[in-house]
Amino acid sequence: MYIKYDEFELLELFCNEPVSIGDLETGELIYSLKDNKGFEIVMFMDIYRKKCEITITYQQLTVFTCNIENIESINKVNDEMVINNKERSIIKVKFKNQIGVELL
């Protein structure tokens, strides 16, 4: 199995294409975005292992980091990214006004 997501939705949220680690077929991608307030979000995603690591920094200091496993899907809801497992939504990442996280 693999993480279900729409690459165009993630492109809209991160405003750039992901960087592939190794061959594109390995399913290991890094998405990143830096805003004009000094915040940066980096998301490492292993599509086939169904894992994701999110790190948010402010002026190069770590503000938030988490590792999420058993991910079923990643969805764009308005201007936010929601990561889900089989049972529930786990985390919501906010991109507008200021990069932030809401644990669900």
N, CA, C and O of each residue as an XYZ file, in Angstrom:
416
protein
N       0.841     -1.187      0.000
C       0.000      0.000      0.000
C       0.886      1.250      0.000
O       2.114      1.171      0.038
N       0.227      2.384     -0.043
C       0.947      3.648     -0.106
C       0.051      4.769      0.426
O      -1.151      4.578      0.612
N       0.644      5.931      0.667
C      -0.116      7.099      1.110
C      -0.893      7.647     -0.079
O      -0.329      7.863     -1.152
N      -2.181      7.870      0.116
C      -3.007      8.468     -0.936
C      -2.948      9.984     -0.785
O      -3.235     10.522      0.285
N      -2.576     10.664     -1.857
C      -2.506     12.123     -1.839
C      -2.576     12.634     -3.264
O      -2.332     11.898     -4.220
N      -2.910     13.900     -3.387
C      -2.966     14.554     -4.694
C      -1.736     15.453     -4.795
O      -1.620     16.434     -4.061
N      -0.823     15.120     -5.700
C       0.423     15.886     -5.795
C       0.175     17.348     -6.151
O       0.973     18.211     -5.784
N      -0.917     17.643     -6.860
C      -1.229     19.029     -7.208
C      -1.696     19.820     -5.983
O      -1.425     21.016     -5.877
N      -2.395     19.156     -5.060
C      -2.795     19.823     -3.816
C      -1.566     20.183     -2.986
O      -1.486     21.283     -2.441
N      -0.614     19.265     -2.888
C       0.607     19.564     -2.135
C       1.431     20.635     -2.838
O       2.072     21.453     -2.179
N       1.422     20.638     -4.145
C       2.102     21.683     -4.909
C       1.498     23.050     -4.598
O       2.227     24.031     -4.454
N       0.171     23.120     -4.494
C      -0.501     24.378     -4.139
C      -0.114     24.841     -2.742
O       0.133     26.029     -2.532
N      -0.059     23.924     -1.788
C       0.249     24.293     -0.405
C       1.712     24.694     -0.224
O       2.007     25.693      0.432
N       2.620     23.924     -0.799
C       4.049     24.176     -0.606
C       4.628     25.140     -1.637
O       5.764     25.591     -1.490
N       3.868     25.456     -2.669
C       4.270     26.425     -3.703
C       5.520     26.007     -4.477
O       6.150     26.846     -5.122
N       5.882     24.750     -4.427
C       6.971     24.235     -5.250
C       6.896     22.716     -5.302
O       6.193     22.083     -4.514
N       7.624     22.153     -6.232
C       7.622     20.701     -6.399
C       8.533     20.048     -5.366
O       9.471     20.675     -4.874
N       8.257     18.792     -5.039
C       9.097     18.107     -4.055
C      10.452     17.726     -4.637
O      10.640     17.680     -5.853
N      11.383     17.456     -3.740
C      12.684     16.917     -4.116
C      12.607     15.419     -3.875
O      12.215     14.980     -2.794
N      12.978     14.640     -4.868
C      12.970     13.187     -4.735
C      14.321     12.731     -4.203
O      15.367     13.165     -4.687
N      14.294     11.858     -3.209
C      15.523     11.297     -2.660
C      15.811     10.016     -3.432
O      15.026      9.069     -3.380
N      16.905      9.983     -4.129
C      17.218      8.813     -4.948
C      16.321      8.761     -6.167
O      15.964      9.795     -6.732
N      15.961      7.565     -6.565
C      15.085      7.377     -7.721
C      13.665      7.781     -7.375
O      13.221      7.604     -6.240
N      12.960      8.318     -8.339
C      11.571      8.726     -8.143
C      10.703      7.546     -7.717
O       9.736      7.729     -6.978
N      11.032      6.348     -8.170
C      10.248      5.154     -7.863
C      10.333      4.733     -6.398
O       9.504      3.947     -5.940
N      11.319      5.238     -5.652
C      11.441      4.852     -4.244
C      10.347      5.465     -3.392
O      10.055      4.959     -2.308
N       9.737      6.545     -3.858
C       8.632      7.156     -3.126
C       9.055      7.984     -1.929
O       8.242      8.232     -1.039
N      10.302      8.416     -1.884
C      10.783      9.262     -0.793
C      10.899     10.690     -1.307
O      11.700     10.982     -2.194
N      10.083     11.578     -0.733
C       9.996     12.957     -1.207
C      10.184     13.935     -0.063
O       9.855     13.638      1.086
N      10.719     15.109     -0.389
C      10.830     16.197      0.577
C      10.125     17.416      0.003
O      10.464     17.901     -1.077
N       9.134     17.903      0.750
C       8.453     19.151      0.421
C       8.927     20.199      1.418
O       9.146     19.884      2.588
N       9.089     21.445      0.969
C       9.492     22.503      1.896
C       8.905     23.838      1.465
O       8.605     24.067      0.293
N       8.754     24.706      2.454
C       8.237     26.053      2.212
C       8.804     26.978      3.276
O       8.814     26.646      4.462
N       9.270     28.128      2.848
C       9.764     29.158      3.768
C       8.899     30.393      3.553
O       8.717     30.839      2.420
N       8.358     30.952      4.655
C       7.525     32.149      4.502
C       8.337     33.416      4.767
O       9.521     33.344      5.096
N       7.700     34.562      4.624
C       8.398     35.843      4.785
C       8.504     36.286      6.242
O       9.007     37.376      6.514
N       8.041     35.464      7.182
C       8.113     35.797      8.608
C       9.213     35.025      9.333
O       9.377     35.166     10.545
N       9.962     34.214      8.599
C      11.049     33.456      9.212
C      10.699     32.017      9.544
O      11.528     31.297     10.102
N       9.480     31.577      9.212
C       9.076     30.198      9.459
C       9.395     29.338      8.244
O       9.324     29.795      7.103
N       9.746     28.094      8.508
C       9.982     27.137      7.432
C       9.390     25.793      7.837
O       9.514     25.371      8.987
N       8.753     25.132      6.897
C       8.242     23.782      7.126
C       8.916     22.846      6.134
O       9.037     23.152      4.948
N       9.353     21.699      6.647
C       9.942     20.661      5.811
C       9.194     19.368      6.118
O       9.058     18.976      7.277
N       8.711     18.713      5.064
C       8.001     17.451      5.239
C       8.697     16.374      4.414
O       8.771     16.457      3.188
N       9.204     15.366      5.112
C       9.754     14.179      4.458
C       8.647     13.143      4.407
O       8.007     12.864      5.421
N       8.420     12.574      3.243
C       7.334     11.617      3.078
C       7.872     10.359      2.405
O       8.490     10.429      1.343
N       7.631      9.208      3.033
C       7.949      7.916      2.431
C       6.616      7.279      2.058
O       5.925      6.714      2.906
N       6.272      7.377      0.805
C       4.946      6.986      0.330
C       4.660      5.509      0.575
O       3.552      5.165      0.984
N       5.619      4.639      0.338
C       5.373      3.199      0.434
C       5.477      2.666      1.862
O       4.829      1.674      2.195
N       6.264      3.295      2.689
C       6.335      2.895      4.102
C       5.262      3.582      4.935
O       5.106      3.304      6.124
N       4.518      4.490      4.289
C       3.398      5.208      4.916
C       3.856      5.998      6.148
O       3.214      5.973      7.198
N       4.988      6.700      5.989
C       5.569      7.489      7.074
C       5.783      8.923      6.614
O       5.938      9.206      5.426
N       5.785      9.816      7.595
C       5.976     11.228      7.303
C       6.660     11.884      8.502
O       6.345     11.571      9.650
N       7.583     12.781      8.234
C       8.224     13.569      9.289
C       8.042     15.036      8.937
O       8.363     15.470      7.830
N       7.521     15.795      9.898
C       7.294     17.226      9.691
C       8.135     17.995     10.695
O       8.138     17.681     11.886
N       8.849     19.006     10.211
C       9.629     19.890     11.074
C       9.295     21.327     10.711
O       9.311     21.713      9.542
N       8.990     22.113     11.744
C       8.756     23.547     11.564
C       9.829     24.281     12.346
O      10.065     23.998     13.521
N      10.481     25.237     11.676
C      11.501     26.048     12.336
C      11.139     27.523     12.220
O      10.428     27.944     11.308
N      11.653     28.290     13.173
C      11.524     29.745     13.133
C      12.925     30.308     13.245
O      13.603     30.096     14.251
N      13.361     31.012     12.238
C      14.709     31.563     12.160
C      15.753     30.496     12.509
O      16.661     30.730     13.307
N      15.601     29.334     11.899
C      16.499     28.185     12.000
C      16.481     27.495     13.364
O      17.336     26.649     13.626
N      15.530     27.835     14.239
C      15.367     27.150     15.519
C      14.132     26.261     15.429
O      13.079     26.704     14.973
N      14.257     25.011     15.862
C      13.144     24.070     15.762
C      12.023     24.459     16.712
O      12.237     24.634     17.912
N      10.827     24.590     16.156
C       9.630     24.922     16.921
C       8.785     23.667     17.140
O       8.192     23.488     18.204
N       8.736     22.803     16.126
C       7.888     21.613     16.182
C       8.489     20.544     15.285
O       8.976     20.832     14.192
N       8.449     19.307     15.762
C       8.841     18.177     14.924
C       8.018     16.962     15.320
O       7.712     16.775     16.498
N       7.661     16.143     14.356
C       6.920     14.920     14.659
C       7.147     13.886     13.567
O       7.410     14.222     12.412
N       7.041     12.631     13.955
C       7.089     11.498     13.037
C       5.731     10.820     13.091
O       5.230     10.512     14.172
N       5.141     10.590     11.942
C       3.821      9.978     11.875
C       3.938      8.709     11.043
O       4.527      8.720      9.962
N       3.375      7.619     11.548
C       3.410      6.346     10.836
C       1.998      5.872     10.525
O       1.027      6.401     11.067
N       1.885      4.893      9.668
C       0.602      4.301      9.267
C      -0.351      5.324      8.669
O      -1.548      5.309      8.958
N       0.170      6.201      7.847
C      -0.642      7.235      7.207
C      -1.423      6.613      6.055
O      -0.872      5.877      5.237
N      -2.701      6.920      6.008
C      -3.554      6.452      4.910
C      -3.666      7.502      3.815
O      -3.626      7.182      2.627
N      -3.811      8.786      4.234
C      -4.017      9.828      3.225
C      -3.553     11.185      3.733
O      -3.456     11.430      4.936
N      -3.270     12.058      2.768
C      -2.965     13.460      3.034
C      -3.880     14.267      2.130
O      -3.894     14.078      0.913
N      -4.655     15.181      2.743
C      -5.636     15.956      1.992
C      -5.440     17.446      2.202
O      -4.990     17.887      3.259
N      -5.784     18.210      1.182
C      -5.821     19.670      1.288
C      -7.259     20.062      1.591
O      -8.177     19.718      0.846
N      -7.450     20.786      2.692
C      -8.762     21.308      3.061
C      -8.602     22.815      3.183
O      -7.953     23.303      4.108
N      -9.192     23.548      2.252
C      -8.983     24.991      2.143
C      -7.491     25.251      1.976
O      -6.892     24.785      1.007
N      -6.881     25.982      2.899
C      -5.443     26.267      2.823
C      -4.675     25.490      3.881
O      -3.656     25.963      4.385
N      -5.159     24.303      4.220
C      -4.539     23.485      5.255
C      -4.311     22.065      4.741
O      -5.000     21.597      3.834
N      -3.338     21.397      5.334
C      -3.036     20.012      4.993
C      -3.434     19.143      6.179
O      -3.033     19.412      7.311
N      -4.220     18.105      5.923
C      -4.668     17.200      6.977
C      -4.097     15.813      6.692
O      -4.242     15.277      5.593
N      -3.439     15.241      7.714
C      -2.856     13.908      7.598
C      -3.728     12.942      8.391
O      -4.047     13.185      9.555
N      -4.109     11.837      7.740
C      -5.058     10.885      8.324
C      -4.479      9.477      8.392
O      -3.703      9.063      7.531
N      -4.881      8.738      9.456
C      -4.634      7.299      9.464
C      -5.983      6.615      9.258
O      -6.945      7.284      8.880
N      -6.088      5.316      9.492
C      -7.349      4.609      9.237
C      -8.484      5.098     10.127
O      -9.630      5.179      9.687
N      -8.169      5.424     11.375
C      -9.203      5.755     12.344
C      -9.608      7.223     12.369
O     -10.774      7.540     12.606
N      -8.641      8.134     12.123
C      -8.955      9.548     12.353
C      -7.943     10.463     11.667
O      -6.935     10.023     11.114
N      -8.258     11.744     11.728
C      -7.300     12.770     11.310
C      -6.311     12.962     12.449
O      -6.713     13.027     13.611
N      -5.042     13.051     12.137
C      -3.996     13.111     13.158
C      -3.502     14.532     13.388
O      -3.369     14.981     14.527
N      -3.232     15.231     12.294
C      -2.614     16.548     12.402
C      -3.085     17.435     11.255
O      -3.334     16.970     10.143
N      -3.198     18.723     11.559
C      -3.550     19.718     10.544
C      -2.421     20.735     10.495
O      -2.038     21.296     11.522
N      -1.889     20.974      9.302
C      -0.825     21.956      9.117
C      -1.422     23.167      8.415
O      -2.047     23.051      7.361
N      -1.214     24.338      9.027
C      -1.761     25.585      8.491
C      -0.671     26.330      7.727
O       0.469     26.428      8.183
N      -1.035     26.851      6.564
C      -0.061     27.507      5.694
C      -0.287     29.011      5.566
O       0.657     29.739      5.259
N      -1.483     29.490      5.787
C      -1.790     30.913      5.574
C      -1.572     31.711      6.858
O      -1.646     31.172      7.962
N      -1.305     32.987      6.693
C      -0.985     33.935      7.770
C       0.332     33.576      8.446
O       1.258     34.387      8.464
N       0.426     32.376      8.999
C       1.657     31.915      9.637
C       1.644     30.397      9.618
O       0.605     29.790      9.876
N       2.765     29.774      9.320
C       2.850     28.313      9.324
C       2.609     27.827     10.745
O       3.224     28.326     11.688
N       1.724     26.864     10.899
C       1.408     26.342     12.222
C       0.854     24.935     12.151
O       0.620     24.394     11.070
N       0.644     24.341     13.338
C       0.186     22.962     13.444
C      -0.934     22.880     14.462
O      -0.919     23.570     15.482
N      -1.906     22.028     14.173
C      -2.965     21.715     15.129
C      -3.031     20.200     15.247
O      -3.254     19.505     14.256
N      -2.835     19.682     16.469
C      -2.954     18.244     16.703
C      -4.426     17.916     16.848
O      -5.143     18.594     17.584
N      -4.882     16.896     16.164
C      -6.315     16.565     16.153
C      -6.610     15.329     16.989
O      -7.764     14.912     17.089
